[in-house]
């Protein structure tokens, strides 16, 4: 049986990039995530940080796919 390195395939990294990009914007949108748990304006919103990190990860995956080309 042949082992396949799935992360080296361009289609797989593109799918991961698309999922993380969409997920990042999902977490940035406060109306979708609710923002009802914490109404304190001084509180750090970790959900927005997760969204920014997901978008950043998708940019890294796209750059990796283009560079690997």
Steps between C-alpha positions, in 0.01 A plus 500: 500500500634838400515780757379838375620823656166680503639838606724514193203480264393838367128417506509405867681819605257704289203341674656565843567861398141550386355345815722709729422817302125448525530397864706811574232730365238298686678565830556869418129557444354581844141457389561136406695407811259680726727711720225457762718326755711803584363851485799659676673742257840459674507125445738365234293327235679168443255399229621787282860398568416146385347644183809708427725198560293286264521762225876528558533120476307499173737762358798285599343195333433694180858629495628146557286366214621770262864457604480121462372546145 
